[in-house]
Amino acid sequence: MKKILIITVSSLIITSGAFAHPGGLDQNGGHYCRTKCAKYGLKTGQYHCHRSYCKLK
């Protein structure tokens, strides 16, 4: 039972980041916001990072 709980919780944690917001990442680890930007606290067309190696343009 404990093993099933650990697997379930781990799966939820791993997959929860995949649905953070729409849009793929570029080779720099970030992207420009094009849709629903205000929902994420961004301006339309604003570049933002998602990876530690990302550098703002």
PQR file with spaces between the fields and no chain letter, atoms N, CA, C, O and H, PARSE charges and radii, in Angstrom:
ATOM       1  N    MET     1       0.825   -1.197    0.000 -0.4000 1.5000
ATOM       2  CA   MET     1       0.000    0.000    0.000 -0.0000 2.0000
ATOM       3  C    MET     1       0.867    1.257    0.000  0.5500 1.7000
ATOM       4  O    MET     1       0.599    2.210   -0.731 -0.5500 1.4000
ATOM       5  N    LYS     2       1.906    1.244    0.828 -0.4000 1.5000
ATOM       6  CA   LYS     2       2.795    2.400    0.920 -0.0000 2.0000
ATOM       7  C    LYS     2       3.500    2.646   -0.414  0.5500 1.7000
ATOM       8  O    LYS     2       3.699    3.794   -0.810 -0.5500 1.4000
ATOM       9  H    LYS     2       2.124    0.470    1.422  0.4000 1.0000
ATOM      10  N    LYS     3       3.875    1.574   -1.102 -0.4000 1.5000
ATOM      11  CA   LYS     3       4.556    1.682   -2.392 -0.0000 2.0000
ATOM      12  C    LYS     3       3.641    2.333   -3.435  0.5500 1.7000
ATOM      13  O    LYS     3       4.090    3.170   -4.218 -0.5500 1.4000
ATOM      14  H    LYS     3       3.714    0.641   -0.780  0.4000 1.0000
ATOM      15  N    ILE     4       2.371    1.951   -3.445 -0.4000 1.5000
ATOM      16  CA   ILE     4       1.399    2.522   -4.380 -0.0000 2.0000
ATOM      17  C    ILE     4       1.209    4.007   -4.108  0.5500 1.7000
ATOM      18  O    ILE     4       1.119    4.798   -5.048 -0.5500 1.4000
ATOM      19  H    ILE     4       2.007    1.270   -2.809  0.4000 1.0000
ATOM      20  N    LEU     5       1.148    4.390   -2.871 -0.4000 1.5000
ATOM      21  CA   LEU     5       0.995    5.798   -2.502 -0.0000 2.0000
ATOM      22  C    LEU     5       2.208    6.605   -2.963  0.5500 1.7000
ATOM      23  O    LEU     5       2.054    7.697   -3.510 -0.5500 1.4000
ATOM      24  H    LEU     5       1.221    3.748   -2.108  0.4000 1.0000
ATOM      25  N    ILE     6       3.382    6.086   -2.750 -0.4000 1.5000
ATOM      26  CA   ILE     6       4.606    6.782   -3.160 -0.0000 2.0000
ATOM      27  C    ILE     6       4.648    6.955   -4.679  0.5500 1.7000
ATOM      28  O    ILE     6       5.004    8.026   -5.171 -0.5500 1.4000
ATOM      29  H    ILE     6       3.506    5.199   -2.305  0.4000 1.0000
ATOM      30  N    ILE     7       4.292    5.920   -5.414 -0.4000 1.5000
ATOM      31  CA   ILE     7       4.274    5.995   -6.885 -0.0000 2.0000
ATOM      32  C    ILE     7       3.247    7.009   -7.361  0.5500 1.7000
ATOM      33  O    ILE     7       3.524    7.793   -8.269 -0.5500 1.4000
ATOM      34  H    ILE     7       4.003    5.050   -5.015  0.4000 1.0000
ATOM      35  N    THR     8       2.068    7.003   -6.760 -0.4000 1.5000
ATOM      36  CA   THR     8       1.015    7.939   -7.146 -0.0000 2.0000
ATOM      37  C    THR     8       1.428    9.377   -6.883  0.5500 1.7000
ATOM      38  O    THR     8       1.277   10.230   -7.758 -0.5500 1.4000
ATOM      39  H    THR     8       1.843    6.367   -6.022  0.4000 1.0000
ATOM      40  N    VAL     9       1.937    9.654   -5.719 -0.4000 1.5000
ATOM      41  CA   VAL     9       2.359   11.014   -5.372 -0.0000 2.0000
ATOM      42  C    VAL     9       3.509   11.457   -6.272  0.5500 1.7000
ATOM      43  O    VAL     9       3.524   12.597   -6.734 -0.5500 1.4000
ATOM      44  H    VAL     9       2.060    8.961   -5.008  0.4000 1.0000
ATOM      45  N    SER    10       4.460   10.580   -6.523 -0.4000 1.5000
ATOM      46  CA   SER    10       5.586   10.906   -7.396 -0.0000 2.0000
ATOM      47  C    SER    10       5.105   11.244   -8.797  0.5500 1.7000
ATOM      48  O    SER    10       5.593   12.194   -9.408 -0.5500 1.4000
ATOM      49  H    SER    10       4.447    9.654   -6.147  0.4000 1.0000
ATOM      50  N    SER    11       4.163   10.484   -9.305 -0.4000 1.5000
ATOM      51  CA   SER    11       3.617   10.735  -10.643 -0.0000 2.0000
ATOM      52  C    SER    11       2.929   12.081  -10.716  0.5500 1.7000
ATOM      53  O    SER    11       3.084   12.808  -11.698 -0.5500 1.4000
ATOM      54  H    SER    11       3.766    9.712   -8.808  0.4000 1.0000
ATOM      55  N    LEU    12       2.180   12.416   -9.699 -0.4000 1.5000
ATOM      56  CA   LEU    12       1.494   13.711   -9.681 -0.0000 2.0000
ATOM      57  C    LEU    12       2.477   14.871   -9.643  0.5500 1.7000
ATOM      58  O    LEU    12       2.271   15.877  -10.322 -0.5500 1.4000
ATOM      59  H    LEU    12       2.054   11.826   -8.902  0.4000 1.0000
ATOM      60  N    ILE    13       3.522   14.748   -8.874 -0.4000 1.5000
ATOM      61  CA   ILE    13       4.525   15.807   -8.771 -0.0000 2.0000
ATOM      62  C    ILE    13       5.252   15.975  -10.099  0.5500 1.7000
ATOM      63  O    ILE    13       5.466   17.099  -10.552 -0.5500 1.4000
ATOM      64  H    ILE    13       3.689   13.931   -8.322  0.4000 1.0000
ATOM      65  N    ILE    14       5.625   14.887  -10.714 -0.4000 1.5000
ATOM      66  CA   ILE    14       6.373   14.948  -11.972 -0.0000 2.0000
ATOM      67  C    ILE    14       5.528   15.533  -13.091  0.5500 1.7000
ATOM      68  O    ILE    14       6.028   16.347  -13.867 -0.5500 1.4000
ATOM      69  H    ILE    14       5.451   13.974  -10.346  0.4000 1.0000
ATOM      70  N    THR    15       4.264   15.144  -13.197 -0.4000 1.5000
ATOM      71  CA   THR    15       3.428   15.605  -14.300 -0.0000 2.0000
ATOM      72  C    THR    15       2.810   16.977  -14.063  0.5500 1.7000
ATOM      73  O    THR    15       2.357   17.602  -15.021 -0.5500 1.4000
ATOM      74  H    THR    15       3.858   14.483  -12.566  0.4000 1.0000
ATOM      75  N    SER    16       2.771   17.465  -12.843 -0.4000 1.5000
ATOM      76  CA   SER    16       2.115   18.750  -12.587 -0.0000 2.0000
ATOM      77  C    SER    16       2.818   19.900  -13.292  0.5500 1.7000
ATOM      78  O    SER    16       2.153   20.851  -13.704 -0.5500 1.4000
ATOM      79  H    SER    16       3.138   16.957  -12.064  0.4000 1.0000
ATOM      80  N    GLY    17       4.118   19.850  -13.443 -0.4000 1.5000
ATOM      81  CA   GLY    17       4.857   20.910  -14.127 -0.0000 2.0000
ATOM      82  C    GLY    17       4.603   20.952  -15.617  0.5500 1.7000
ATOM      83  O    GLY    17       4.815   21.988  -16.247 -0.5500 1.4000
ATOM      84  H    GLY    17       4.657   19.078  -13.108  0.4000 1.0000
ATOM      85  N    ALA    18       4.160   19.867  -16.187 -0.4000 1.5000
ATOM      86  CA   ALA    18       3.928   19.805  -17.623 -0.0000 2.0000
ATOM      87  C    ALA    18       2.743   20.654  -18.057  0.5500 1.7000
ATOM      88  O    ALA    18       2.639   20.992  -19.236 -0.5500 1.4000
ATOM      89  H    ALA    18       3.988   19.025  -15.674  0.4000 1.0000
ATOM      90  N    PHE    19       1.869   21.001  -17.166 -0.4000 1.5000
ATOM      91  CA   PHE    19       0.678   21.761  -17.509 -0.0000 2.0000
ATOM      92  C    PHE    19       0.719   23.177  -16.952  0.5500 1.7000
ATOM      93  O    PHE    19      -0.327   23.787  -16.729 -0.5500 1.4000
ATOM      94  H    PHE    19       1.954   20.727  -16.208  0.4000 1.0000
ATOM      95  N    ALA    20       1.918   23.701  -16.728 -0.4000 1.5000
ATOM      96  CA   ALA    20       2.049   25.026  -16.135 -0.0000 2.0000
ATOM      97  C    ALA    20       1.437   26.098  -17.020  0.5500 1.7000
ATOM      98  O    ALA    20       0.701   26.953  -16.526 -0.5500 1.4000
ATOM      99  H    ALA    20       2.767   23.206  -16.909  0.4000 1.0000
ATOM     100  N    HIS    21       1.718   26.074  -18.297 -0.4000 1.5000
ATOM     101  CA   HIS    21       1.115   26.983  -19.258 -0.0000 2.0000
ATOM     102  C    HIS    21       1.454   26.532  -20.661  0.5500 1.7000
ATOM     103  O    HIS    21       2.366   25.727  -20.852 -0.5500 1.4000
ATOM     104  H    HIS    21       2.316   25.380  -18.699  0.4000 1.0000
ATOM     105  N    PRO    22       0.729   27.039  -21.650 -0.5600 1.5000
ATOM     106  CA   PRO    22       0.980   26.618  -23.026  0.2800 2.0000
ATOM     107  C    PRO    22       2.275   27.225  -23.566  0.5500 1.7000
ATOM     108  O    PRO    22       2.735   28.259  -23.081 -0.5500 1.4000
ATOM     109  N    GLY    23       2.843   26.587  -24.551 -0.4000 1.5000
ATOM     110  CA   GLY    23       4.019   27.122  -25.226 -0.0000 2.0000
ATOM     111  C    GLY    23       5.251   26.282  -24.996  0.5500 1.7000
ATOM     112  O    GLY    23       5.526   25.851  -23.876 -0.5500 1.4000
ATOM     113  H    GLY    23       2.470   25.747  -24.944  0.4000 1.0000
ATOM     114  N    GLY    24       5.994   26.051  -26.064 -0.4000 1.5000
ATOM     115  CA   GLY    24       7.229   25.293  -25.968 -0.0000 2.0000
ATOM     116  C    GLY    24       8.391   26.191  -25.606  0.5500 1.7000
ATOM     117  O    GLY    24       8.267   27.416  -25.600 -0.5500 1.4000
ATOM     118  H    GLY    24       5.771   26.401  -26.974  0.4000 1.0000
ATOM     119  N    LEU    25       9.510   25.581  -25.306 -0.4000 1.5000
ATOM     120  CA   LEU    25      10.706   26.325  -24.949 -0.0000 2.0000
ATOM     121  C    LEU    25      11.663   26.356  -26.127  0.5500 1.7000
ATOM     122  O    LEU    25      11.750   25.397  -26.894 -0.5500 1.4000
ATOM     123  H    LEU    25       9.611   24.587  -25.311  0.4000 1.0000
ATOM     124  N    ASP    26      12.378   27.458  -26.266 -0.4000 1.5000
ATOM     125  CA   ASP    26      13.379   27.551  -27.315 -0.0000 2.0000
ATOM     126  C    ASP    26      14.699   26.964  -26.835  0.5500 1.7000
ATOM     127  O    ASP    26      14.778   26.430  -25.729 -0.5500 1.4000
ATOM     128  H    ASP    26      12.308   28.237  -25.643  0.4000 1.0000
ATOM     129  N    GLN    27      15.729   27.061  -27.657 -0.4000 1.5000
ATOM     130  CA   GLN    27      17.029   26.477  -27.309 -0.0000 2.0000
ATOM     131  C    GLN    27      17.662   27.144  -26.095  0.5500 1.7000
ATOM     132  O    GLN    27      18.602   26.598  -25.517 -0.5500 1.4000
ATOM     133  H    GLN    27      15.665   27.495  -28.555  0.4000 1.0000
ATOM     134  N    ASN    28      17.168   28.308  -25.698 -0.4000 1.5000
ATOM     135  CA   ASN    28      17.689   29.014  -24.532 -0.0000 2.0000
ATOM     136  C    ASN    28      16.956   28.648  -23.241  0.5500 1.7000
ATOM     137  O    ASN    28      17.351   29.090  -22.162 -0.5500 1.4000
ATOM     138  H    ASN    28      16.405   28.751  -26.168  0.4000 1.0000
ATOM     139  N    GLY    29      15.896   27.849  -23.340 -0.4000 1.5000
ATOM     140  CA   GLY    29      15.148   27.427  -22.160 -0.0000 2.0000
ATOM     141  C    GLY    29      14.036   28.369  -21.764  0.5500 1.7000
ATOM     142  O    GLY    29      13.571   28.327  -20.625 -0.5500 1.4000
ATOM     143  H    GLY    29      15.575   27.490  -24.217  0.4000 1.0000
ATOM     144  N    GLY    30      13.597   29.218  -22.677 -0.4000 1.5000
ATOM     145  CA   GLY    30      12.511   30.153  -22.404 -0.0000 2.0000
ATOM     146  C    GLY    30      11.647   30.350  -23.638  0.5500 1.7000
ATOM     147  O    GLY    30      11.813   29.649  -24.635 -0.5500 1.4000
ATOM     148  H    GLY    30      13.975   29.252  -23.602  0.4000 1.0000
ATOM     149  N    HIS    31      10.722   31.305  -23.573 -0.4000 1.5000
ATOM     150  CA   HIS    31       9.886   31.619  -24.728 -0.0000 2.0000
ATOM     151  C    HIS    31       9.174   32.948  -24.516  0.5500 1.7000
ATOM     152  O    HIS    31       9.183   33.508  -23.420 -0.5500 1.4000
ATOM     153  H    HIS    31      10.586   31.876  -22.763  0.4000 1.0000
ATOM     154  N    TYR    32       8.559   33.439  -25.583 -0.4000 1.5000
ATOM     155  CA   TYR    32       7.776   34.666  -25.523 -0.0000 2.0000
ATOM     156  C    TYR    32       6.334   34.310  -25.206  0.5500 1.7000
ATOM     157  O    TYR    32       5.794   33.351  -25.758 -0.5500 1.4000
ATOM     158  H    TYR    32       8.552   32.983  -26.474  0.4000 1.0000
ATOM     159  N    CYS    33       5.714   35.065  -24.333 -0.4000 1.5000
ATOM     160  CA   CYS    33       4.310   34.839  -24.004 -0.0000 2.0000
ATOM     161  C    CYS    33       3.443   35.381  -25.127  0.5500 1.7000
ATOM     162  O    CYS    33       3.596   36.532  -25.536 -0.5500 1.4000
ATOM     163  H    CYS    33       6.152   35.844  -23.885  0.4000 1.0000
ATOM     164  N    ARG    34       2.535   34.557  -25.622 -0.4000 1.5000
ATOM     165  CA   ARG    34       1.650   34.957  -26.727 -0.0000 2.0000
ATOM     166  C    ARG    34       0.176   34.908  -26.352  0.5500 1.7000
ATOM     167  O    ARG    34      -0.619   35.667  -26.908 -0.5500 1.4000
ATOM     168  H    ARG    34       2.411   33.622  -25.290  0.4000 1.0000
ATOM     169  N    THR    35      -0.212   34.035  -25.423 -0.4000 1.5000
ATOM     170  CA   THR    35      -1.622   33.904  -25.059 -0.0000 2.0000
ATOM     171  C    THR    35      -1.773   33.847  -23.545  0.5500 1.7000
ATOM     172  O    THR    35      -0.907   33.313  -22.853 -0.5500 1.4000
ATOM     173  H    THR    35       0.433   33.418  -24.971  0.4000 1.0000
ATOM     174  N    LYS    36      -2.853   34.387  -23.036 -0.4000 1.5000
ATOM     175  CA   LYS    36      -3.189   34.357  -21.603 -0.0000 2.0000
ATOM     176  C    LYS    36      -2.049   34.878  -20.725  0.5500 1.7000
ATOM     177  O    LYS    36      -1.846   34.393  -19.612 -0.5500 1.4000
ATOM     178  H    LYS    36      -3.557   34.821  -23.598  0.4000 1.0000
ATOM     179  N    CYS    37      -1.319   35.851  -21.222 -0.4000 1.5000
ATOM     180  CA   CYS    37      -0.138   36.364  -20.519 -0.0000 2.0000
ATOM     181  C    CYS    37      -0.486   36.955  -19.155  0.5500 1.7000
ATOM     182  O    CYS    37       0.226   36.712  -18.181 -0.5500 1.4000
ATOM     183  H    CYS    37      -1.484   36.245  -22.126  0.4000 1.0000
ATOM     184  N    ALA    38      -1.558   37.720  -19.074 -0.4000 1.5000
ATOM     185  CA   ALA    38      -1.941   38.355  -17.810 -0.0000 2.0000
ATOM     186  C    ALA    38      -2.207   37.310  -16.731  0.5500 1.7000
ATOM     187  O    ALA    38      -1.949   37.550  -15.551 -0.5500 1.4000
ATOM     188  H    ALA    38      -2.136   37.917  -19.866  0.4000 1.0000
ATOM     189  N    LYS    39      -2.718   36.162  -17.132 -0.4000 1.5000
ATOM     190  CA   LYS    39      -2.993   35.075  -16.187 -0.0000 2.0000
ATOM     191  C    LYS    39      -1.699   34.631  -15.482  0.5500 1.7000
ATOM     192  O    LYS    39      -1.727   34.190  -14.334 -0.5500 1.4000
ATOM     193  H    LYS    39      -2.928   35.966  -18.090  0.4000 1.0000
ATOM     194  N    TYR    40      -0.571   34.757  -16.190 -0.4000 1.5000
ATOM     195  CA   TYR    40       0.714   34.349  -15.645 -0.0000 2.0000
ATOM     196  C    TYR    40       1.552   35.531  -15.162  0.5500 1.7000
ATOM     197  O    TYR    40       2.724   35.369  -14.823 -0.5500 1.4000
ATOM     198  H    TYR    40      -0.549   35.115  -17.124  0.4000 1.0000
ATOM     199  N    GLY    41       0.951   36.714  -15.134 -0.4000 1.5000
ATOM     200  CA   GLY    41       1.654   37.893  -14.655 -0.0000 2.0000
ATOM     201  C    GLY    41       2.655   38.443  -15.646  0.5500 1.7000
ATOM     202  O    GLY    41       3.638   39.070  -15.253 -0.5500 1.4000
ATOM     203  H    GLY    41      -0.001   36.846  -15.410  0.4000 1.0000
ATOM     204  N    LEU    42       2.417   38.216  -16.933 -0.4000 1.5000
ATOM     205  CA   LEU    42       3.330   38.661  -17.982 -0.0000 2.0000
ATOM     206  C    LEU    42       2.620   39.598  -18.944  0.5500 1.7000
ATOM     207  O    LEU    42       1.392   39.663  -18.979 -0.5500 1.4000
ATOM     208  H    LEU    42       1.618   37.707  -17.252  0.4000 1.0000
ATOM     209  N    LYS    43       3.412   40.320  -19.722 -0.4000 1.5000
ATOM     210  CA   LYS    43       2.876   41.156  -20.792 -0.0000 2.0000
ATOM     211  C    LYS    43       2.943   40.357  -22.087  0.5500 1.7000
ATOM     212  O    LYS    43       3.815   39.503  -22.246 -0.5500 1.4000
ATOM     213  H    LYS    43       4.410   40.267  -19.694  0.4000 1.0000
ATOM     214  N    THR    44       2.025   40.629  -23.013 -0.4000 1.5000
ATOM     215  CA   THR    44       2.045   39.959  -24.306 -0.0000 2.0000
ATOM     216  C    THR    44       3.370   40.251  -24.999  0.5500 1.7000
ATOM     217  O    THR    44       3.785   41.405  -25.110 -0.5500 1.4000
ATOM     218  H    THR    44       1.316   41.322  -22.884  0.4000 1.0000
ATOM     219  N    GLY    45       4.027   39.196  -25.462 -0.4000 1.5000
ATOM     220  CA   GLY    45       5.312   39.325  -26.140 -0.0000 2.0000
ATOM     221  C    GLY    45       6.518   39.331  -25.213  0.5500 1.7000
ATOM     222  O    GLY    45       7.653   39.422  -25.680 -0.5500 1.4000
ATOM     223  H    GLY    45       3.690   38.259  -25.372  0.4000 1.0000
ATOM     224  N    GLN    46       6.291   39.235  -23.908 -0.4000 1.5000
ATOM     225  CA   GLN    46       7.394   39.255  -22.943 -0.0000 2.0000
ATOM     226  C    GLN    46       8.105   37.902  -22.947  0.5500 1.7000
ATOM     227  O    GLN    46       7.463   36.853  -22.904 -0.5500 1.4000
ATOM     228  H    GLN    46       5.369   39.161  -23.529  0.4000 1.0000
ATOM     229  N    TYR    47       9.433   37.938  -22.999 -0.4000 1.5000
ATOM     230  CA   TYR    47      10.245   36.713  -22.942 -0.0000 2.0000
ATOM     231  C    TYR    47      10.459   36.333  -21.491  0.5500 1.7000
ATOM     232  O    TYR    47      10.730   37.200  -20.660 -0.5500 1.4000
ATOM     233  H    TYR    47       9.955   38.790  -23.034  0.4000 1.0000
ATOM     234  N    HIS    48      10.344   35.051  -21.169 -0.4000 1.5000
ATOM     235  CA   HIS    48      10.627   34.607  -19.814 -0.0000 2.0000
ATOM     236  C    HIS    48      11.228   33.208  -19.823  0.5500 1.7000
ATOM     237  O    HIS    48      11.042   32.442  -20.768 -0.5500 1.4000
ATOM     238  H    HIS    48      10.124   34.347  -21.843  0.4000 1.0000
ATOM     239  N    CYS    49      11.953   32.891  -18.752 -0.4000 1.5000
ATOM     240  CA   CYS    49      12.736   31.660  -18.647 -0.0000 2.0000
ATOM     241  C    CYS    49      12.021   30.582  -17.839  0.5500 1.7000
ATOM     242  O    CYS    49      11.181   30.861  -16.984 -0.5500 1.4000
ATOM     243  H    CYS    49      12.103   33.514  -17.985  0.4000 1.0000
ATOM     244  N    HIS    50      12.392   29.341  -18.146 -0.4000 1.5000
ATOM     245  CA   HIS    50      11.894   28.189  -17.398 -0.0000 2.0000
ATOM     246  C    HIS    50      13.014   27.260  -16.967  0.5500 1.7000
ATOM     247  O    HIS    50      12.778   26.344  -16.179 -0.5500 1.4000
ATOM     248  H    HIS    50      13.075   29.115  -18.841  0.4000 1.0000
ATOM     249  N    ARG    51      14.202   27.465  -17.452 -0.4000 1.5000
ATOM     250  CA   ARG    51      15.335   26.603  -17.131 -0.0000 2.0000
ATOM     251  C    ARG    51      16.415   27.423  -16.446  0.5500 1.7000
ATOM     252  O    ARG    51      16.537   28.626  -16.678 -0.5500 1.4000
ATOM     253  H    ARG    51      14.395   28.209  -18.092  0.4000 1.0000
ATOM     254  N    SER    52      17.188   26.771  -15.612 -0.4000 1.5000
ATOM     255  CA   SER    52      18.232   27.464  -14.841 -0.0000 2.0000
ATOM     256  C    SER    52      19.308   28.046  -15.747  0.5500 1.7000
ATOM     257  O    SER    52      19.940   29.037  -15.381 -0.5500 1.4000
ATOM     258  H    SER    52      17.089   25.794  -15.424  0.4000 1.0000
ATOM     259  N    TYR    53      19.534   27.460  -16.915 -0.4000 1.5000
ATOM     260  CA   TYR    53      20.561   27.958  -17.832 -0.0000 2.0000
ATOM     261  C    TYR    53      20.045   29.074  -18.740  0.5500 1.7000
ATOM     262  O    TYR    53      20.808   29.623  -19.535 -0.5500 1.4000
ATOM     263  H    TYR    53      19.021   26.655  -17.212  0.4000 1.0000
ATOM     264  N    CYS    54      18.780   29.410  -18.632 -0.4000 1.5000
ATOM     265  CA   CYS    54      18.160   30.412  -19.495 -0.0000 2.0000
ATOM     266  C    CYS    54      18.698   31.813  -19.197  0.5500 1.7000
ATOM     267  O    CYS    54      18.923   32.186  -18.045 -0.5500 1.4000
ATOM     268  H    CYS    54      18.161   28.964  -17.987  0.4000 1.0000
ATOM     269  N    LYS    55      18.893   32.562  -20.263 -0.4000 1.5000
ATOM     270  CA   LYS    55      19.314   33.958  -20.149 -0.0000 2.0000
ATOM     271  C    LYS    55      18.253   34.821  -20.795  0.5500 1.7000
ATOM     272  O    LYS    55      17.843   34.555  -21.925 -0.5500 1.4000
ATOM     273  H    LYS    55      18.710   32.259  -21.199  0.4000 1.0000
ATOM     274  N    LEU    56      17.806   35.837  -20.110 -0.4000 1.5000
ATOM     275  CA   LEU    56      16.797   36.742  -20.672 -0.0000 2.0000
ATOM     276  C    LEU    56      17.364   37.475  -21.862  0.5500 1.7000
ATOM     277  O    LEU    56      18.517   37.906  -21.855 -0.5500 1.4000
ATOM     278  H    LEU    56      18.139   36.054  -19.192  0.4000 1.0000
ATOM     279  N    LYS    57      16.550   37.612  -22.877 -0.4000 1.5000
ATOM     280  CA   LYS    57      16.966   38.316  -24.098 -0.0000 2.0000
ATOM     281  C    LYS    57      16.749   39.792  -23.944  0.5500 1.7000
ATOM     282  O    LYS    57      17.038   40.558  -24.864 -0.5500 1.4000
ATOM     283  H    LYS    57      15.613   37.263  -22.883  0.4000 1.0000
